[in-house]
Amino acid sequence: MNAPVSADTEHRYTLPGVTGEWEIVVGLEVHAQVLSESKLFSGASTAFGAAPNTHVSLVDAAMPGMLPVINRRCVEQAVKTGLGLNAKINLHSRFDRKNYFYPDLPQGYQISQFEFPIVGEGEIECERDDGSRFTVGVERLHLEQDAGKSIHDLDPNATYVDLNRSGVALMEIVSRPHVRSPQEAAAYVRTLRTILRYLDTCGGDMEKGQMRADVNVSVCRPGDYEAFRATNDFKHLGTRCEIKNVNSLRFIMQAIEYEARRQIEIIEDDGKIDQETRLFDANSGVTRSMRSKEEAHDYRYFPDPDLLPLVLEQSFVDGIKAGLPELPADKRRRFVDALGLSEYDASVLASDKDRADYFEAVIEGRDAKLAANWVNNELFGRLNKEGLSITESPVSPAQLGGLVDLIKDGTISGKIAKDVFEILWTEGGEPAAIVESRGLKQVTDTGEIERVIDELIAANPEQAAQVKDKPKTMGWFVGQVMKAMAGKANPQAVNEILAKKLLD
């Protein structure tokens, strides 16, 4: 089960089997916790990390006679997210009861949306690792309340229940089966998380449970997927299995990879894929059967009698739309068109809101390309090395901007700038003051540079004579000049003077 995934130039990912090639088809149901201080139908806090069962109202605990009251903020956040996904906002939607029984579901049902969700079809443009783009359709977004949490590892003979999450508002974002590989699945969830963070509708921290994905996986023969896209008839696709509650991008890829290979082996052994719900074991990297897959009728959906239909005014939606921030795709295009950045640099900078905000603070009135180079390479290289996020950077945008200014006006060279950056990182300070106090200014006096070059040529006549026949050997002289001048010589002046003396 370890044969490599291959991809052709059209990004058609295939898995080899005994009987020929197979393709993967993936759809994702992402549960995103709504960024709101209180729950969907009660005023209880949604703060993370509280002691068990301390953020639980009588509504959350399903005490008799308690009635849900919709949280306006959660509705606004759902509409905002739908607009950010280029999706249709349904002015009429409805809450339903989804009936199932589990220890951490106090009511014995979940308040969700079924036939009439608040957000309809939309789409998301995603980027693969190689920079190419693909589009994933969004089928719907609906609001629902989260269940509590069952804790199995405190007592070998008992299960404990924490209801702090019970009633927390979730947006379930359901994609179309347009994802064709583990890598595309990760790219889709990453892109979705970025959009939600830009919109400020979900924190997106998967470790804290703010986002998790149910991953639907099936396999088919080459050509079958194209037939499905042409007809929208699911008979062309294989039986799908749903992998529940996957909480990291790496685990999403591993789960898809394992599950696809498992299904291929069963089919090629003349077996049958059962439509079922499975769990991913992160320790072993395998999926395990959890239960047979329920259909909608198994949940006995019916309209929640305690909640009126949700009716929105178009003016309400228009007001939210008018306040939307610049989204990642638009920001990336602006970075390319208005600032002249490369597609790669623009994509890297726009891929995270905090990173984009940092960069835009650095470039105020400055050379954007030079600033992008320093943010993407020097700063983020060091942050990654130290395991820090951009919000934890010891070098502020103002400090890095000051460093860029010194490079741009020729006060310091790129090499000296790296030394100054190290000082900023470890000691802090103001770049211009550091350069002045430590004597790090670049030598631009061509007379002084020429004197050092003349001495080197006089001391190395044979090597100087070789430069005309082998121009690349001039690099040795450049290095020697920089060494003699402690790296402070202006590199451009050094190259120009050497070229004049050795090549003319």
C-alpha positions as CSV (number, residue, x, y, z in Angstrom):
1,M,0.0,0.0,0.0
2,N,3.0,2.3,-0.5
3,A,3.0,2.9,-4.2
4,P,3.6,6.5,-5.1
5,V,0.9,8.9,-6.3
6,S,1.6,10.2,-9.8
7,A,0.3,13.3,-11.5
8,D,0.4,14.2,-15.2
9,T,0.7,17.7,-16.6
10,E,-3.1,18.1,-16.4
11,H,-3.0,17.5,-12.6
12,R,-4.7,14.1,-13.0
13,Y,-3.6,12.3,-9.9
14,T,-3.7,8.5,-10.1
15,L,-3.1,5.5,-7.9
16,P,-1.7,2.4,-9.4
17,G,-3.6,-0.8,-8.8
18,V,-3.2,-4.4,-9.9
19,T,-5.9,-4.0,-12.5
20,G,-4.8,-0.5,-13.7
21,E,-5.0,3.1,-12.7
22,W,-7.5,4.6,-10.3
23,E,-8.4,8.2,-9.5
24,I,-9.5,9.8,-6.2
25,V,-12.6,11.8,-5.7
26,V,-13.0,13.9,-2.5
27,G,-15.7,16.1,-1.0
28,L,-15.3,17.8,2.3
29,E,-17.6,19.0,5.0
30,V,-15.7,21.6,7.1
31,H,-17.1,22.5,10.5
32,A,-16.0,26.0,11.3
33,Q,-16.7,27.5,14.7
34,V,-18.3,30.9,14.4
35,L,-16.3,33.7,15.9
36,S,-18.8,34.9,18.5
37,E,-18.5,35.5,22.2
38,S,-21.7,33.6,22.9
39,K,-23.4,30.5,21.7
40,L,-25.9,30.0,18.8
41,F,-29.0,29.9,21.0
42,S,-27.9,31.0,24.4
43,G,-25.8,33.7,26.1
44,A,-23.2,31.2,27.5
45,S,-19.5,32.0,26.8
46,T,-17.6,30.3,23.9
47,A,-14.2,31.0,25.5
48,F,-11.7,28.1,25.0
49,G,-9.9,26.3,27.8
50,A,-12.4,26.8,30.7
51,A,-12.9,24.2,33.4
52,P,-15.4,21.5,32.3
53,N,-19.0,22.4,32.4
54,T,-18.5,26.0,33.5
55,H,-19.8,27.6,30.3
56,V,-23.1,25.9,30.2
57,S,-26.5,27.6,30.3
58,L,-29.8,25.9,31.1
59,V,-30.5,26.0,27.3
60,D,-27.2,24.2,26.5
61,A,-28.0,21.6,29.1
62,A,-31.5,21.0,27.7
63,M,-33.3,21.7,30.9
64,P,-37.1,21.3,30.6
65,G,-38.9,24.4,29.4
66,M,-35.8,26.2,28.1
67,L,-36.2,27.8,24.7
68,P,-33.5,28.7,22.1
69,V,-33.1,32.3,21.0
70,I,-31.1,32.9,17.8
71,N,-27.8,34.9,18.2
72,R,-27.9,37.7,15.6
73,R,-24.1,37.9,15.6
74,C,-23.9,34.3,14.4
75,V,-26.3,35.0,11.6
76,E,-24.2,38.0,10.5
77,Q,-21.1,35.9,10.5
78,A,-22.7,33.1,8.4
79,V,-23.9,35.7,5.8
80,K,-20.5,37.3,5.8
81,T,-18.8,34.0,5.2
82,G,-21.2,33.1,2.4
83,L,-20.5,36.4,0.7
84,G,-16.7,35.7,1.0
85,L,-17.3,32.4,-0.7
86,N,-19.0,34.0,-3.7
87,A,-22.2,32.1,-2.6
88,K,-25.9,32.8,-2.8
89,I,-27.4,34.1,0.4
90,N,-30.8,32.7,1.0
91,L,-33.1,35.3,2.5
92,H,-35.4,32.5,3.8
93,S,-33.9,29.6,5.7
94,R,-35.1,27.3,8.5
95,F,-33.8,25.4,11.5
96,D,-34.5,21.7,11.8
97,R,-34.0,19.1,14.5
98,K,-31.5,16.4,13.5
99,N,-32.4,13.5,15.8
100,Y,-29.7,11.2,17.2
101,F,-28.6,10.0,20.6
102,Y,-25.2,10.4,22.1
103,P,-24.1,11.1,25.7
104,D,-22.7,14.6,24.9
105,L,-25.9,15.7,23.1
106,P,-28.2,16.7,26.0
107,Q,-31.4,17.3,23.9
108,G,-31.2,14.0,22.0
109,Y,-31.2,16.1,18.8
110,Q,-29.1,18.8,17.2
111,I,-30.5,22.1,15.9
112,S,-29.2,22.3,12.4
113,Q,-30.4,23.3,8.9
114,F,-31.4,20.7,6.3
115,E,-33.6,21.6,3.3
116,F,-33.3,25.4,3.6
117,P,-29.7,26.5,4.6
118,I,-28.8,30.1,5.1
119,V,-26.1,30.0,2.3
120,G,-26.4,28.2,-1.1
121,E,-24.0,27.5,-3.9
122,G,-20.6,29.2,-4.2
123,E,-17.0,28.5,-5.1
124,I,-13.5,28.8,-3.9
125,E,-10.3,29.3,-6.0
126,C,-7.4,27.3,-4.6
127,E,-3.7,27.1,-5.3
128,R,-1.7,23.9,-5.7
129,D,1.9,23.6,-4.4
130,D,3.2,24.2,-7.9
131,G,1.3,27.6,-8.2
132,S,-1.4,26.3,-10.5
133,R,-5.0,27.0,-9.5
134,F,-8.2,25.0,-9.4
135,T,-11.8,25.8,-8.3
136,V,-13.9,23.9,-5.8
137,G,-17.7,24.3,-5.8
138,V,-19.4,24.9,-2.5
139,E,-22.8,23.2,-2.2
140,R,-24.0,25.0,0.9
141,L,-23.2,26.5,4.2
142,H,-25.6,26.0,7.1
143,L,-25.6,27.0,10.8
144,E,-25.9,24.4,13.5
145,Q,-25.0,23.9,17.2
146,D,-22.1,21.8,18.3
147,A,-22.4,18.9,20.7
148,G,-20.4,18.6,23.9
149,K,-17.3,16.4,24.4
150,S,-17.0,12.9,25.7
151,I,-13.8,12.2,27.6
152,H,-12.8,8.6,27.7
153,D,-9.3,8.7,29.3
154,L,-10.0,9.9,32.8
155,D,-11.4,6.6,34.1
156,P,-11.1,3.2,32.6
157,N,-14.6,2.3,33.6
158,A,-16.5,5.6,32.9
159,T,-17.0,8.3,30.2
160,Y,-17.1,11.9,31.4
161,V,-19.0,14.6,29.5
162,D,-18.0,18.2,29.2
163,L,-20.8,20.4,27.8
164,N,-18.8,23.6,27.4
165,R,-19.0,23.2,23.6
166,S,-22.6,22.2,23.6
167,G,-24.5,24.9,21.7
168,V,-21.4,26.6,20.2
169,A,-22.3,27.9,16.7
170,L,-20.8,26.0,13.8
171,M,-20.9,26.8,10.1
172,E,-20.8,23.5,8.1
173,I,-19.4,24.3,4.7
174,V,-20.1,21.5,2.3
175,S,-18.0,21.2,-0.9
176,R,-18.9,19.6,-4.1
177,P,-16.8,16.5,-5.0
178,H,-14.3,18.5,-6.9
179,V,-11.1,17.7,-5.1
180,R,-8.9,15.1,-6.8
181,S,-5.9,14.4,-4.5
182,P,-4.7,14.6,-0.9
183,Q,-2.7,17.7,-1.8
184,E,-5.7,19.4,-3.3
185,A,-7.8,18.6,-0.2
186,A,-5.2,20.3,2.0
187,A,-5.0,23.3,-0.4
188,Y,-8.8,23.6,-0.3
189,V,-9.0,23.6,3.5
190,R,-6.0,25.9,3.8
191,T,-7.6,28.4,1.4
192,L,-11.0,28.1,3.2
193,R,-9.2,28.8,6.5
194,T,-7.4,31.8,5.1
195,I,-10.7,33.3,3.8
196,L,-12.4,32.8,7.2
197,R,-9.5,34.5,9.0
198,Y,-9.6,37.4,6.6
199,L,-13.4,37.7,7.2
200,D,-12.8,37.3,10.9
201,T,-15.7,34.8,11.1
202,C,-13.6,31.9,12.4
203,G,-10.3,31.6,14.2
204,G,-9.3,28.6,12.1
205,D,-7.2,27.0,14.8
206,M,-7.6,23.2,14.1
207,E,-5.7,22.2,17.3
208,K,-8.4,24.0,19.4
209,G,-11.2,22.5,17.4
210,Q,-12.2,25.7,15.7
211,M,-12.1,23.9,12.4
212,R,-12.3,20.2,11.6
213,A,-13.2,18.3,8.5
214,D,-15.3,15.3,7.6
215,V,-13.6,13.9,4.5
216,N,-15.6,11.9,1.9
217,V,-13.4,9.6,-0.2
218,S,-14.2,7.4,-3.2
219,V,-12.2,6.0,-6.1
220,C,-13.1,5.6,-9.8
221,R,-11.5,4.6,-13.1
222,P,-9.9,7.3,-15.4
223,G,-12.7,8.9,-17.4
224,D,-15.5,8.2,-14.9
225,Y,-15.0,11.5,-13.1
226,E,-15.3,13.5,-16.4
227,A,-18.5,11.6,-17.0
228,F,-19.8,12.6,-13.6
229,R,-18.9,16.3,-14.2
230,A,-20.7,16.2,-17.6
231,T,-23.9,14.6,-16.2
232,N,-23.8,15.3,-12.4
233,D,-24.8,11.6,-12.1
234,F,-23.1,10.0,-9.1
235,K,-23.4,6.5,-10.6
236,H,-20.1,7.3,-12.4
237,L,-18.3,7.5,-9.0
238,G,-17.5,4.8,-6.5
239,T,-19.1,4.3,-3.1
240,R,-17.9,6.9,-0.7
241,C,-16.8,6.6,2.9
242,E,-16.8,9.5,5.3
243,I,-13.8,10.0,7.6
244,K,-15.0,12.0,10.6
245,N,-13.4,14.9,12.5
246,V,-10.0,15.2,11.0
247,N,-8.2,18.1,12.6
248,S,-5.1,18.9,10.7
249,L,-4.0,19.3,7.1
250,R,-1.4,16.6,7.4
251,F,-3.9,14.2,8.8
252,I,-6.4,15.0,6.0
253,M,-3.8,14.1,3.4
254,Q,-2.8,10.9,5.2
255,A,-6.4,9.8,5.7
256,I,-7.3,10.3,2.0
257,E,-4.2,8.4,0.9
258,Y,-4.8,5.5,3.2
259,E,-8.6,5.3,2.5
260,A,-8.2,5.4,-1.3
261,R,-5.7,2.6,-1.2
262,R,-7.9,0.6,1.1
263,Q,-10.8,0.9,-1.2
264,I,-8.8,0.0,-4.3
265,E,-7.5,-3.2,-2.7
266,I,-11.1,-4.2,-1.7
267,I,-12.5,-3.6,-5.1
268,E,-9.6,-5.4,-6.9
269,D,-10.2,-8.4,-4.6
270,D,-13.8,-8.5,-5.9
271,G,-15.0,-7.0,-2.6
272,K,-17.7,-4.3,-2.1
273,I,-17.2,-0.9,-0.5
274,D,-19.7,-0.3,2.3
275,Q,-20.9,3.3,2.6
276,E,-19.8,4.0,6.2
277,T,-18.4,6.5,8.6
278,R,-14.8,5.9,9.6
279,L,-12.3,7.4,12.0
280,F,-8.7,8.3,11.3
281,D,-6.1,7.0,13.7
282,A,-3.3,9.5,13.6
283,N,-0.9,7.2,15.5
284,S,-1.1,4.3,13.0
285,G,-2.1,6.4,9.9
286,V,-5.1,4.1,9.2
287,T,-8.9,4.6,9.0
288,R,-11.2,2.4,11.1
289,S,-14.9,1.6,10.7
290,M,-17.1,3.6,13.2
291,R,-20.6,2.9,12.0
292,S,-22.7,2.4,8.9
293,K,-23.3,5.7,7.1
294,E,-26.6,7.3,8.0
295,E,-28.8,8.8,5.4
296,A,-30.9,11.9,5.9
297,H,-34.1,9.9,6.7
298,D,-32.2,8.2,9.5
299,Y,-32.0,11.5,11.4
300,R,-35.8,12.1,11.1
301,Y,-35.3,15.8,10.3
302,F,-38.3,18.1,11.0
303,P,-38.6,21.9,11.5
304,D,-37.7,23.0,15.0
305,P,-41.0,24.0,16.6
306,D,-39.2,26.4,19.0
307,L,-37.7,28.5,16.2
308,L,-39.4,30.6,13.6
309,P,-38.0,30.5,10.0
310,L,-35.1,32.9,9.6
311,V,-36.1,35.7,7.3
312,L,-33.4,38.3,6.2
313,E,-33.9,41.6,4.5
314,Q,-31.8,42.3,1.4
315,S,-30.7,45.5,3.0
316,F,-29.2,43.5,5.9
317,V,-27.2,41.4,3.4
318,D,-26.1,44.5,1.5
319,G,-24.9,46.2,4.6
320,I,-22.7,43.2,5.5
321,K,-21.4,43.0,1.9
322,A,-20.5,46.7,1.9
323,G,-18.3,46.0,5.0
324,L,-16.4,43.0,3.5
325,P,-12.6,43.3,3.8
326,E,-10.3,42.7,0.8
327,L,-10.1,39.0,0.4
328,P,-7.0,36.9,-0.3
329,A,-7.4,36.5,-4.0
330,D,-8.1,40.2,-4.5
331,K,-5.1,41.1,-2.3
332,R,-2.8,38.8,-4.3
333,R,-3.9,40.4,-7.6
334,R,-3.3,43.9,-6.1
335,F,0.1,42.9,-5.0
336,V,1.0,41.8,-8.5
337,D,-0.8,44.5,-10.5
338,A,-0.2,47.6,-8.3
339,L,3.1,46.7,-6.5
340,G,4.8,44.7,-9.2
341,L,5.4,41.6,-7.1
342,S,5.9,38.2,-8.6
343,E,2.9,35.8,-8.5
344,Y,4.9,33.6,-6.1
345,D,5.7,36.5,-3.6
346,A,2.2,37.8,-3.8
347,S,0.7,34.4,-3.1
348,V,2.9,33.8,-0.1
349,L,2.2,37.2,1.4
350,A,-1.6,37.0,0.8
351,S,-1.9,33.5,2.1
352,D,-2.1,34.6,5.7
353,K,-3.9,37.8,7.0
354,D,-1.3,38.5,9.7
355,R,1.5,38.1,7.2
356,A,-0.2,40.4,4.7
357,D,-0.9,43.0,7.4
358,Y,2.7,42.9,8.5
359,F,4.0,43.3,4.9
360,E,1.6,46.3,4.2
361,A,2.8,48.0,7.3
362,V,6.5,47.5,6.1
363,I,5.9,48.9,2.6
364,E,4.3,52.3,3.5
365,G,6.2,54.6,1.2
366,R,8.9,52.0,0.4
367,D,10.1,49.7,-2.3
368,A,7.6,46.9,-2.3
369,K,9.8,44.3,-4.1
370,L,12.7,44.8,-1.7
371,A,10.4,44.7,1.3
372,A,8.7,41.5,0.0
373,N,12.1,39.8,-0.4
374,W,13.0,40.6,3.2
375,V,9.7,39.6,4.6
376,N,9.4,36.3,2.7
377,N,13.0,35.3,3.0
378,E,14.9,36.7,5.9
379,L,12.1,37.4,8.3
380,F,10.0,34.3,7.7
381,G,13.0,32.1,7.3
382,R,14.0,33.1,10.8
383,L,10.5,32.8,12.2
384,N,10.2,29.3,10.9
385,K,13.6,28.4,12.3
386,E,12.5,29.6,15.7
387,G,9.0,28.2,15.5
388,L,7.4,31.6,15.9
389,S,4.3,33.1,14.2
390,I,4.4,36.6,12.6
391,T,2.5,38.0,15.6
392,E,5.5,36.9,17.8
393,S,8.2,38.5,15.6
394,P,10.7,40.4,17.7
395,V,11.3,42.6,14.7
396,S,8.5,45.0,14.1
397,P,7.3,46.3,10.7
398,A,8.7,49.7,11.5
399,Q,12.1,48.2,12.3
400,L,12.2,46.1,9.1
401,G,11.0,49.1,7.1
402,G,13.8,51.2,8.5
403,L,16.3,48.5,7.5
404,V,14.8,48.4,3.9
405,D,15.3,52.2,3.8
406,L,19.0,51.9,4.6
407,I,19.5,49.3,1.9
408,K,17.6,51.3,-0.7
409,D,19.5,54.5,-0.1
410,G,22.8,52.8,-0.2
411,T,23.7,53.4,3.5
412,I,24.3,49.7,4.0
413,S,24.8,46.7,1.7
414,G,22.7,43.6,1.7
415,K,25.4,41.7,3.6
416,I,25.6,44.4,6.3
417,A,21.8,44.4,6.4
418,K,21.8,40.8,7.5
419,D,24.1,41.7,10.4
420,V,21.8,44.5,11.4
421,F,18.8,42.2,11.1
422,E,20.5,39.8,13.5
423,I,21.0,42.7,16.0
424,L,17.4,43.8,15.7
425,W,16.3,40.2,16.3
426,T,18.4,39.6,19.4
427,E,18.8,43.0,20.9
428,G,16.2,45.3,19.3
429,G,16.9,48.9,18.6
430,E,16.5,51.3,15.7
431,P,18.3,50.3,12.4
432,A,19.8,53.7,11.6
433,A,21.1,54.1,15.2
434,I,22.6,50.6,15.1
435,V,24.4,51.4,11.8
436,E,25.7,54.7,13.1
437,S,26.8,53.5,16.5
438,R,28.6,50.4,15.2
439,G,30.2,51.9,12.2
440,L,28.4,49.7,9.7
441,K,27.9,52.3,7.0
442,Q,28.7,51.1,3.5
443,V,31.8,52.6,1.9
444,T,30.8,54.4,-1.3
445,D,34.0,56.4,-1.6
446,T,35.2,55.1,-5.0
447,G,38.7,56.5,-4.3
448,E,39.1,54.2,-1.3
449,I,37.7,51.2,-3.1
450,E,39.9,51.9,-6.1
451,R,43.0,52.0,-3.8
452,V,42.2,48.6,-2.3
453,I,41.6,47.1,-5.8
454,D,44.9,48.5,-7.2
455,E,46.8,46.9,-4.3
456,L,45.1,43.5,-4.9
457,I,45.9,43.7,-8.7
458,A,49.5,44.6,-8.0
459,A,49.8,41.7,-5.5
460,N,48.1,39.2,-7.9
461,P,49.2,40.0,-11.5
462,E,48.8,36.5,-12.8
463,Q,45.2,36.1,-11.6
464,A,44.5,39.6,-12.9
465,A,45.7,38.6,-16.4
466,Q,43.4,35.6,-16.5
467,V,40.3,37.6,-16.0
468,K,40.1,38.7,-19.7
469,D,40.0,35.1,-20.8
470,K,37.9,33.9,-17.9
471,P,35.6,36.7,-16.8
472,K,34.1,34.6,-14.1
473,T,37.4,34.6,-12.2
474,M,36.8,38.3,-11.4
475,G,34.6,37.0,-8.6
476,W,37.7,36.1,-6.6
477,F,38.8,39.8,-6.7
478,V,35.3,40.9,-5.6
479,G,35.5,38.6,-2.6
480,Q,39.0,39.8,-1.7
481,V,37.9,43.5,-1.9
482,M,34.9,42.8,0.4
483,K,37.1,40.9,2.8
484,A,39.7,43.7,2.9
485,M,37.0,46.3,3.5
486,A,35.2,44.2,6.2
487,G,32.2,43.8,3.9
488,K,31.4,47.5,3.8
489,A,32.3,48.3,0.2
490,N,29.5,49.1,-2.1
491,P,29.2,45.9,-4.2
492,Q,28.1,47.7,-7.3
493,A,31.0,50.1,-7.2
494,V,33.4,47.2,-6.6
495,N,32.2,45.4,-9.7
496,E,32.2,48.5,-11.9
497,I,35.8,49.4,-10.9
498,L,37.1,45.9,-11.3
499,A,35.4,45.5,-14.7
500,K,37.0,48.7,-15.9
501,K,40.5,47.7,-14.7
502,L,40.5,44.0,-15.6
503,L,38.2,43.7,-18.6
504,D,38.6,46.9,-20.6
